[in-house]
Structure formats: structure tokens, C-alpha cells
């Protein structure tokens, strides 16, 4: 393992310590676990229209009849 230091906002370390204690791990292990989960997580969409992109390109679309359903999803 490699050791390194970081600077965190005041009060954050106490939150990390509390969470680590609740989970029965060290702060270092809590950070390792959290970062591993974060790096494995699927990226979230940043384009608010990504879910409807391409809908109108389909030949058999019923977009006009479902516009409210699609836009409110």
C-alpha cells in the first residue's frame, strides 16, 4: 500500500470517524471501501435529455401519442 495525506474541510474527519466506527472499520478502510464503490459505480447521465435522445428517429415511434408520459418520466 502507498501512504498519502489529504486535507479535508473542518468537521469532515469527525463524520468519517463516526461512520467508520458504525461500520466497524478504520477511517482508512472506510475511505478505501467508499472509493472502490464509487469507482465501480456506473456513471450517471449528465444530459437531461439523454433518455429521450433518438426517440423520434425510430420508424415505428408513438412519440406523439405518448409525449406527456415520456417527458414526465
N, C-alpha and C positions, 0 to 999 in steps of 0.2 A: 504494500500500500504506500501511497505517497501522502505526506502530510502537507497541508497548506492552511493559510489563515484567511479569514474574510472579516469584513466589517459589516455589522448589521445595525439597523435602527434601534435606538434605545427601547427597551421593553420587549423586543422580539425574542431575545435569548431566553427570557423568563417564560415566554409562551412555549418555546421549543422544549425547555426543560420540563414543563408541566405535561406537555404532550408525550414526551419520551417516558416520563415516569408512569403515566397512564397506560402506555403500551409496553412497559417493562423492558425498555431498551435504553441504550445510551443516546445522548444527543447526536453523536457522530453516526450511530446506526440509524437513527430516525432520519437524518439528512440523506444517508445513502439509500435507504428504502424509498423515501419520497422522490428523490431524483431518478431512481430506477423506474418507478411507476410513471413518472412524468415523461421520461424519455421513451417508454414503451407505448404511451398513450397515442391514439390516433389524432392527428392534428384536426382542430376544429375549422369549419369553414369560415373564411373571413369575408366572403362575398355574400351579402344578404340575399342576393337573387340566384345563388348557385343552385338551389333546389328546384328552380323553375327554368333554368337555362336549358334550351333545346326543346322545350315542350311544344312550341309552335312549329318546329321543324319536322315533326312526325307527320306522316301522311294520313294516319287514321286518328288524329287527335280529336278529343271532345273538349278542348280548352274553352271554347266559347260557352258551352253549357255548364262548365264546372268552374268558372272564373272565381266566384266567391269562395268555393271550397279550397281551391288551390292557393289563392292569395291569403287566406286566413289560416293556412296550415302552419 
